[in-house]
Amino acid sequence: MSPRRTPESVSGAEPPSTARPETLRKAVDALAIVPTKQRIYPLARKLYNVLLYLAQKQGIEDDIYRASLSDIVSKAQFNSKDIDLVKNHLRQMNATQVEWQAPAQGEGSRWEVSNLIAHASIQDGGRGRAVMVEWSFAPNIKRELLDPQRFAQISLFFQSSLRTYASITLFEICSRYVNNPSELTSRNPWAWWRPVLTGIPDAELEAYHEYKYFKRDVLNPTIAE
């Protein structure tokens, strides 16, 4: 299956002048992650991209990264002030084990398994002080995540307008191939796309064991968005 990129999703159109052109260099091996046990939710993927972006700005030399909660939720275009919801997603990222793989075969990538983040903490300094978030990455994938040699350029502005996990993931994968003369992504069997686009472990995807249901419930709504 080879999803064709569409002008609406990956044309590279400029955001409004009031938007900040914040672009993440996301490692190719982090585009098609597959959860092994727990589902990954849309906001968690958006927040994860923001954490990667901020960590890249701070530098690979650091072991622990730090930013204000307000800056993180602003970049993720998350309008709620519910700290508990953010805690839940950080907790999920710390607990979610994923397999890392590139969307294309034969690119010389190696297989890795780790949690999305190694740790996270939220520190409330009290009245009048910013709430700060700290996080770190597993050492076996940190360099690849923060200083990738092969990467897709992901617009945080455009990711914020996407609502579903599948649309965010497909947008990222299409961004990898935006300059490909064929205008096509890599070709993979449809079952390969099932856990990649849903963020659900393959063992829990009984409803999509037939292509027609996967196309109806996942592919068509995702491509339309």
C-alpha positions as a printed Julia matrix, in Angstrom:
225×3 Matrix{Float64}:
   0.0    0.0    0.0
   1.43   3.36  -1.01
  -0.47   6.39   0.36
  -0.07   9.29  -2.02
   0.8   12.61  -0.47
  -1.8   15.31  -0.94
  -1.26  19.06  -1.42
  -3.39  19.83   1.62
  -1.31  17.75   4.02
   2.29  18.11   2.93
   2.5   20.94   0.43
   4.72  22.98   2.75
   2.32  25.92   2.65
   3.4   28.73   4.93
   1.52  29.14   8.22
  -0.03  32.52   9.01
   2.47  35.23   9.85
   1.38  35.12  13.49
   2.43  31.45  13.8
   5.95  30.45  14.76
   7.61  28.25  12.13
   8.75  25.63  14.63
   9.97  22.52  12.85
  11.08  19.25  14.43
  13.81  17.15  12.81
  12.26  13.78  13.6
  14.43  10.71  13.09
  13.2    8.38  10.37
  13.21   5.46  12.82
  10.79   7.36  15.08
   8.12   7.87  12.41
   6.64   4.37  12.3
   6.81   3.4   15.96
   4.79   0.36  17.02
   3.58   0.05  20.63
   4.1   -3.39  22.13
   1.6   -3.24  25.01
  -0.19   0.09  25.43
  -2.06   2.33  23.04
  -0.57   5.72  22.14
  -3.03   8.63  22.03
  -2.99  11.68  19.72
  -2.11  14.22  22.42
   0.7   12.0   23.67
   2.25  11.94  20.18
   1.91  15.72  19.86
   3.45  16.28  23.29
   6.23  13.83  22.47
   7.09  15.78  19.33
   7.22  18.97  21.38
   9.54  17.33  23.92
  11.81  16.21  21.08
  11.8   19.7   19.57
  12.67  21.39  22.87
  15.37  18.82  23.66
  16.98  19.35  20.26
  17.08  23.08  20.96
  18.75  22.5   24.33
  21.4   20.16  22.92
  22.42  16.53  22.93
  25.01  17.07  25.69
  22.33  17.36  28.38
  21.06  14.3   30.21
  17.87  15.91  31.5
  15.75  18.46  29.64
  13.61  21.13  31.15
  10.89  23.52  29.99
   7.89  25.3   31.43
   4.59  23.48  31.27
   3.02  26.51  29.61
   5.6   26.44  26.81
   5.04  22.72  26.19
   1.24  22.9   26.05
   1.4   26.05  23.92
   3.6   24.38  21.31
   1.29  21.35  21.32
  -1.7   23.69  20.9
  -3.28  22.11  23.95
  -5.64  24.65  25.44
  -6.52  22.92  28.71
  -4.85  23.82  32.0
  -5.49  20.32  33.37
  -2.11  19.32  34.79
  -3.42  15.87  35.68
  -4.13  15.2   32.0
  -0.58  16.16  31.09
   0.71  13.94  33.91
  -1.3   11.03  32.53
   0.24  11.42  29.09
   3.76  11.75  30.51
   3.11   8.66  32.6
   1.93   6.85  29.49
   5.0    7.89  27.49
   7.24   6.61  30.28
   5.37   3.29  30.46
   4.84   2.75  26.73
   7.36   0.4   25.18
   7.71   0.8   21.43
   9.61  -0.79  18.59
  11.45   1.72  16.41
  11.52   1.2   12.67
  11.88   3.26   9.51
   8.89   3.44   7.12
  11.05   2.23   4.22
  12.9   -1.04   3.94
  16.58  -1.18   3.05
  17.62   2.19   4.52
  20.2    0.62   6.8
  18.14   1.21   9.94
  18.52  -0.92  13.02
  15.68  -2.2   15.14
  15.41  -0.81  18.68
  13.01  -1.19  21.56
  12.63   1.27  24.44
  10.11   3.49  26.2
   9.18   6.8   24.6
  10.76   8.74  27.48
  13.0    7.47  30.26
  11.51   9.65  33.0
   9.43  12.76  33.61
   8.71  15.08  36.51
   6.57  18.16  37.08
   7.71  20.73  39.63
   5.38  23.42  40.91
   7.51  26.19  42.39
   4.58  27.84  44.11
   2.61  31.0   43.59
   4.0   33.3   40.94
   6.45  30.74  39.58
   6.19  28.68  36.43
   5.38  25.0   36.61
   8.41  23.19  35.17
   8.62  19.84  33.41
  11.74  17.68  33.27
  12.27  14.62  31.07
  14.94  12.37  29.6
  15.35   9.75  26.86
  16.67   6.2   26.84
  20.43   6.25  26.19
  20.24   3.7   23.35
  18.11   6.03  21.19
  18.93   9.49  22.55
  21.54  10.44  19.94
  19.39   9.25  17.06
  16.42  11.24  18.39
  18.24  14.48  19.12
  20.85  14.51  16.36
  19.3   12.45  13.55
  21.22  11.96  10.33
  18.11  10.91   8.42
  14.96  12.75   9.4
  11.62  14.21   8.37
  10.87  17.86   9.02
   7.66  17.99  11.04
   5.82  21.28  11.42
   4.49  21.65  14.95
   2.06  24.2   13.56
   0.48  21.78  11.11
   0.48  18.81  13.5
  -1.61  20.87  15.92
  -4.51  20.99  13.45
  -4.74  17.21  13.12
  -7.15  15.42  15.42
  -6.5   11.69  15.2
  -3.42   9.58  15.9
  -3.59   8.09  12.42
  -3.65  11.49  10.69
  -0.7   12.76  12.74
   1.31   9.64  11.93
   0.46   9.64   8.22
   1.32  13.35   8.02
   4.73  12.63   9.54
   5.43   9.72   7.2
   4.32  11.73   4.15
   6.57  14.58   5.26
   9.48  12.15   4.97
   8.73  11.82   1.24
   7.55  15.34   0.42
  10.44  15.86  -2.01
  10.33  12.38  -3.5
   9.94  12.65  -7.32
   7.5    9.72  -7.33
   5.23  11.53  -4.83
   4.75   8.21  -3.04
   5.68   6.9    0.37
   7.4    3.58   0.81
   5.41   0.49  -0.12
   4.43  -1.86   2.71
   1.75  -4.53   3.15
  -1.49  -3.13   4.52
  -1.1   -5.08   7.77
   2.19  -3.23   8.41
   0.26   0.04   8.52
  -2.33  -1.24  10.98
  -0.48  -0.72  14.31
   1.6    2.14  12.86
  -1.43   4.29  12.05
  -3.65   3.34  14.97
  -1.03   3.45  17.73
  -2.58   0.22  19.05
  -0.59  -3.0   19.61
  -1.27  -5.41  16.77
  -2.53  -8.09  19.15
  -5.43  -5.79  20.12
  -6.53  -5.0   16.57
  -8.99  -7.84  16.05
 -11.51  -5.49  14.43
  -9.08  -4.76  11.59
  -8.0   -8.24  10.57
  -9.69  -7.61   7.23
  -8.51  -4.82   4.96
 -12.02  -3.58   4.13
 -12.67  -2.65   7.78
  -9.26  -1.06   8.22
  -9.85   0.99   5.07
 -13.34   2.04   6.16
 -12.56   2.94   9.78
  -8.96   4.14   9.61
  -7.61   4.85   6.13
 -10.52   6.73   4.58
 -11.11   9.11   7.55
  -7.36   9.67   7.91
  -6.76  10.52   4.26
  -9.83  12.77   4.28
  -8.49  14.7    7.26
